[in-house]
Amino acid sequence: MYAIIRSGGRQYRAEVGQEFDVERLPYEENESFVINEVLLVGNGASTVIGSPLVEGASVKVTVTKQLRGDKVIVFRYRQRTNYRRRTGHRQYYTRLRIDEIIA
């Protein structure tokens, strides 16, 4: 069984036991919560597509880690004007583990 969930404006395919990173969420490590924004639920040959959400479906998740991603270098340059700027950015992420899919 799998589900397509929405978190932080992005969509993720979730299966039980899977871990993935989403945009930072305001939860502590080892804290569990329920995601109600389920867009699709698939179970073998049957698939339920929501319009826009599947009614009664939810996904129980546990926060395993709060972390930051790799540094992304932003380099701005304008030719012939001696303009160069080098900055970096590290995005905050929350790692989630899928515990249960309720359809």
MOSULQUI-V986120 format. One record per pair of residues at least 12 apart in sequence whose C-alpha atoms are under 10 Angstrom apart, sorted by the first residue. I is the first residue (numbers start at 1). J is the second residue. D is the distance in Angstrom with one decimal. If there is no record, write none. Layout:
BEGIN
((I & J & D) (I & J & D))
END
This chain:
BEGIN
((1 & 14 & 8.8) (1 & 15 & 6.5) (1 & 16 & 7.7) (1 & 41 & 7.5) (1 & 42 & 5.7) (1 & 43 & 4.5) (1 & 44 & 6.8) (1 & 46 & 9.8) (1 & 47 & 9.7) (1 & 100 & 9.8) (1 & 101 & 7.7) (1 & 102 & 9.9) (1 & 103 & 9.6) (2 & 14 & 5.6) (2 & 15 & 4.7) (2 & 16 & 7.4) (2 & 40 & 8.4) (2 & 41 & 6.0) (2 & 42 & 5.3) (2 & 43 & 6.6) (2 & 44 & 9.0) (2 & 47 & 9.6) (2 & 59 & 9.9) (2 & 100 & 9.9) (2 & 101 & 7.5) (2 & 103 & 10.0) (3 & 15 & 6.7) (3 & 16 & 9.4) (3 & 38 & 6.8) (3 & 39 & 7.4) (3 & 40 & 5.5) (3 & 41 & 4.4) (3 & 42 & 6.1) (3 & 43 & 8.8) (3 & 47 & 9.6) (3 & 48 & 9.5) (3 & 49 & 9.9) (3 & 57 & 9.2) (3 & 58 & 9.0) (3 & 59 & 8.1) (3 & 101 & 7.3) (3 & 102 & 9.4) (3 & 103 & 9.1) (4 & 37 & 8.7) (4 & 38 & 6.0) (4 & 39 & 5.5) (4 & 40 & 5.1) (4 & 41 & 6.6) (4 & 42 & 8.6) (4 & 49 & 9.5) (4 & 59 & 9.7) (5 & 35 & 7.7) (5 & 36 & 8.1) (5 & 37 & 5.8) (5 & 38 & 4.6) (5 & 39 & 5.8) (5 & 40 & 7.4) (5 & 41 & 9.1) (5 & 53 & 9.3) (5 & 58 & 8.8) (5 & 59 & 8.1) (6 & 22 & 9.7) (6 & 35 & 8.3) (6 & 36 & 8.8) (6 & 37 & 5.6) (6 & 38 & 6.6) (6 & 39 & 7.2) (6 & 53 & 9.8) (7 & 22 & 6.9) (7 & 23 & 7.5) (7 & 24 & 9.6) (7 & 25 & 9.1) (7 & 35 & 8.2) (7 & 36 & 9.8) (7 & 37 & 7.6) (7 & 38 & 9.6) (8 & 22 & 7.1) (8 & 23 & 5.8) (8 & 24 & 8.2) (8 & 25 & 8.5) (9 & 22 & 9.8) (9 & 23 & 8.9) (10 & 22 & 8.3) (10 & 23 & 8.8) (11 & 37 & 9.7) (11 & 38 & 9.4) (11 & 39 & 8.6) (12 & 38 & 9.8) (12 & 39 & 9.8) (13 & 39 & 10.0) (13 & 40 & 9.2) (13 & 41 & 9.7) (14 & 38 & 9.9) (14 & 41 & 9.6) (14 & 59 & 8.5) (14 & 61 & 9.9) (14 & 96 & 10.0) (14 & 97 & 9.1) (14 & 98 & 6.8) (14 & 99 & 9.8) (14 & 100 & 9.7) (14 & 101 & 8.5) (15 & 59 & 9.6) (15 & 97 & 9.2) (15 & 98 & 6.5) (15 & 99 & 8.6) (15 & 100 & 8.3) (15 & 101 & 7.8) (16 & 59 & 9.3) (16 & 60 & 9.4) (16 & 61 & 9.3) (16 & 97 & 8.0) (16 & 98 & 5.1) (16 & 99 & 5.6) (16 & 100 & 5.9) (16 & 101 & 7.0) (17 & 61 & 9.6) (17 & 96 & 9.8) (17 & 97 & 6.2) (17 & 98 & 5.3) (17 & 99 & 6.1) (17 & 100 & 8.3) (18 & 61 & 9.9) (18 & 96 & 8.2) (18 & 97 & 5.7) (18 & 98 & 5.6) (18 & 99 & 8.3) (19 & 61 & 9.5) (19 & 62 & 9.5) (19 & 63 & 9.4) (19 & 64 & 8.6) (19 & 95 & 6.6) (19 & 96 & 5.4) (19 & 97 & 4.4) (19 & 98 & 6.5) (19 & 99 & 9.7) (20 & 64 & 9.8) (20 & 93 & 9.6) (20 & 94 & 8.3) (20 & 95 & 5.5) (20 & 96 & 5.6) (20 & 97 & 6.9) (20 & 98 & 8.8) (21 & 63 & 9.8) (21 & 64 & 9.9) (21 & 65 & 9.1) (21 & 66 & 9.2) (21 & 67 & 9.0) (21 & 68 & 9.9) (21 & 69 & 9.5) (21 & 92 & 9.6) (21 & 93 & 6.0) (21 & 94 & 5.5) (21 & 95 & 4.3) (21 & 96 & 6.3) (21 & 97 & 9.1) (22 & 92 & 8.8) (22 & 93 & 5.6) (22 & 94 & 5.4) (22 & 95 & 6.4) (22 & 96 & 7.4) (23 & 68 & 9.9) (23 & 91 & 8.2) (23 & 92 & 6.6) (23 & 93 & 4.8) (23 & 94 & 6.1) (23 & 95 & 8.8) (24 & 66 & 7.6) (24 & 67 & 8.5) (24 & 68 & 9.1) (24 & 91 & 8.6) (24 & 92 & 5.6) (24 & 93 & 4.5) (24 & 94 & 4.9) (24 & 95 & 8.6) (25 & 63 & 9.1) (25 & 66 & 8.7) (25 & 92 & 9.2) (25 & 93 & 7.7) (25 & 94 & 6.2) (25 & 95 & 9.4) (25 & 96 & 9.9) (26 & 66 & 9.6) (26 & 94 & 8.8) (27 & 62 & 9.3) (27 & 63 & 7.1) (27 & 65 & 9.7) (27 & 66 & 8.7) (27 & 94 & 8.6) (28 & 62 & 9.5) (28 & 63 & 6.9) (28 & 64 & 8.7) (28 & 65 & 8.2) (28 & 66 & 7.8) (28 & 94 & 9.5) (29 & 62 & 7.9) (29 & 63 & 5.2) (29 & 64 & 5.4) (29 & 65 & 5.5) (29 & 66 & 6.8) (29 & 94 & 9.0) (29 & 95 & 9.1) (29 & 96 & 9.5) (30 & 61 & 9.7) (30 & 62 & 6.0) (30 & 63 & 5.2) (30 & 64 & 5.6) (30 & 65 & 7.8) (30 & 96 & 9.6) (30 & 97 & 9.8) (31 & 61 & 8.5) (31 & 62 & 5.7) (31 & 63 & 5.6) (31 & 64 & 8.0) (31 & 65 & 9.9) (31 & 96 & 10.0) (32 & 60 & 7.1) (32 & 61 & 5.7) (32 & 62 & 4.2) (32 & 63 & 6.4) (32 & 64 & 9.3) (32 & 96 & 9.4) (32 & 97 & 9.4) (32 & 98 & 9.9) (32 & 99 & 9.0) (33 & 59 & 8.6) (33 & 60 & 6.0) (33 & 61 & 5.7) (33 & 62 & 6.5) (33 & 63 & 8.4) (34 & 58 & 6.5) (34 & 59 & 5.6) (34 & 60 & 4.5) (34 & 61 & 6.1) (34 & 62 & 8.7) (34 & 98 & 9.9) (34 & 99 & 9.8) (34 & 100 & 9.5) (34 & 101 & 9.7) (34 & 102 & 10.0) (35 & 57 & 9.0) (35 & 58 & 5.7) (35 & 59 & 5.2) (35 & 60 & 6.4) (35 & 61 & 7.4) (35 & 101 & 9.7) (36 & 53 & 8.5) (36 & 54 & 8.9) (36 & 55 & 9.0) (36 & 56 & 8.3) (36 & 57 & 6.7) (36 & 58 & 4.6) (36 & 59 & 6.6) (36 & 60 & 8.9) (36 & 102 & 9.8) (37 & 50 & 9.9) (37 & 52 & 9.0) (37 & 53 & 6.3) (37 & 54 & 8.0) (37 & 55 & 9.4) (37 & 57 & 8.2) (37 & 58 & 7.1) (37 & 59 & 8.5) (38 & 50 & 7.7) (38 & 52 & 8.6) (38 & 53 & 5.6) (38 & 54 & 5.8) (38 & 55 & 8.3) (38 & 56 & 9.1) (38 & 57 & 6.3) (38 & 58 & 6.2) (38 & 59 & 7.5) (38 & 101 & 9.7) (38 & 102 & 9.9) (38 & 103 & 9.3) (39 & 51 & 7.6) (39 & 52 & 6.3) (39 & 53 & 4.7) (39 & 54 & 5.8) (39 & 55 & 9.3) (39 & 57 & 8.9) (39 & 58 & 9.8) (40 & 52 & 9.0) (40 & 53 & 7.4) (40 & 54 & 6.4) (40 & 57 & 8.9) (40 & 103 & 9.7) (41 & 53 & 10.0) (41 & 54 & 7.7) (41 & 57 & 8.0) (41 & 58 & 9.6) (41 & 101 & 8.7) (41 & 102 & 9.2) (41 & 103 & 7.1) (42 & 103 & 9.4) (43 & 103 & 9.6) (48 & 103 & 9.2) (54 & 103 & 8.3) (55 & 103 & 8.4) (56 & 102 & 7.9) (56 & 103 & 6.4) (57 & 101 & 7.7) (57 & 102 & 5.4) (57 & 103 & 4.4) (58 & 100 & 8.5) (58 & 101 & 6.2) (58 & 102 & 5.2) (58 & 103 & 6.6) (59 & 98 & 7.3) (59 & 99 & 7.6) (59 & 100 & 5.8) (59 & 101 & 4.6) (59 & 102 & 6.0) (59 & 103 & 8.5) (60 & 96 & 9.9) (60 & 97 & 8.7) (60 & 98 & 6.3) (60 & 99 & 5.5) (60 & 100 & 5.1) (60 & 101 & 6.4) (60 & 102 & 7.8) (61 & 95 & 9.9) (61 & 96 & 6.2) (61 & 97 & 5.5) (61 & 98 & 4.6) (61 & 99 & 5.3) (61 & 100 & 7.1) (61 & 101 & 9.0) (62 & 95 & 8.6) (62 & 96 & 5.7) (62 & 97 & 5.3) (62 & 98 & 6.7) (62 & 99 & 6.9) (62 & 100 & 9.9) (63 & 94 & 6.9) (63 & 95 & 6.0) (63 & 96 & 4.7) (63 & 97 & 6.4) (63 & 98 & 9.1) (64 & 94 & 7.8) (64 & 95 & 5.6) (64 & 96 & 5.8) (64 & 97 & 6.6) (65 & 93 & 8.5) (65 & 94 & 6.0) (65 & 95 & 5.1) (65 & 96 & 7.4) (65 & 97 & 9.5) (66 & 92 & 7.6) (66 & 93 & 6.1) (66 & 94 & 4.7) (66 & 95 & 6.3) (66 & 96 & 9.2) (67 & 90 & 9.9) (67 & 91 & 8.6) (67 & 92 & 6.0) (67 & 93 & 5.3) (67 & 94 & 6.2) (67 & 95 & 7.5) (68 & 89 & 9.9) (68 & 90 & 6.1) (68 & 91 & 5.5) (68 & 92 & 4.4) (68 & 93 & 5.6) (68 & 94 & 8.3) (69 & 89 & 9.0) (69 & 90 & 5.6) (69 & 91 & 5.3) (69 & 92 & 6.3) (69 & 93 & 6.8) (69 & 94 & 9.9) (70 & 88 & 9.9) (70 & 89 & 8.3) (70 & 90 & 6.0) (70 & 91 & 7.6) (70 & 92 & 9.7) (71 & 87 & 9.9) (71 & 88 & 6.3) (71 & 89 & 5.5) (71 & 90 & 4.8) (71 & 91 & 7.8) (72 & 87 & 8.5) (72 & 88 & 5.5) (72 & 89 & 5.2) (72 & 90 & 6.4) (72 & 91 & 8.7) (73 & 86 & 7.0) (73 & 87 & 6.0) (73 & 88 & 4.5) (73 & 89 & 6.6) (73 & 90 & 9.2) (74 & 86 & 5.8) (74 & 87 & 5.2) (74 & 88 & 5.6) (74 & 89 & 7.6) (75 & 87 & 6.4) (75 & 88 & 8.4))
END
